[in-house]
Amino acid sequence: MALMPKRVKFRKEMRRVRDRKATKGNYVAFGDYGLQALEGAWIKATQLEAGRVAAMHFVKREGKLFTRVFPDKPISKKPLETRMGTGKADVDYWAARVKPGTMLFEMAGVPERTAKTALLRVAMKMPVRCRFVGRRISV
């Protein structure tokens, strides 16, 4: 089942767009390798789930996969051929706000070659361009 919040304070949100680079969550924190978004977008919960399933299927549930983004933005959509003026539509799906540089997924416990191939499969499911990054060792 796709990710979504258990409860929210407000059912519907405005469609804000903040197109700045990510300052938080832009480095590999939990795993050894990561998949970094190079563009900003709203990623649907179903797309995140498709990426998770693709990665886990490839590594045969070996190692650990961390999902670094959560779909907490409700996106509403009016039905086709509906007249204007009947209020805001119901929530159609949930999306994660992703800025350029945000880490989407991380992997640990698998060799680099396996992680690279698995995260490449995940990148095919994402609506943004992504790149494979490794953990940087800071001194």
Secondary structure, DSSP 8 states (H G I E B T S, - for coil): -----S--S-S-----------SSS-S--SSSEEEEESS-EEEEHHHHHHHHHHHHHHTTT-SEEEE-----EEEE---TT--S-S----EEEEEEEE-TT-EEEEEESS-HHHHHHHHHHHHHHSSS-EEEEE-----
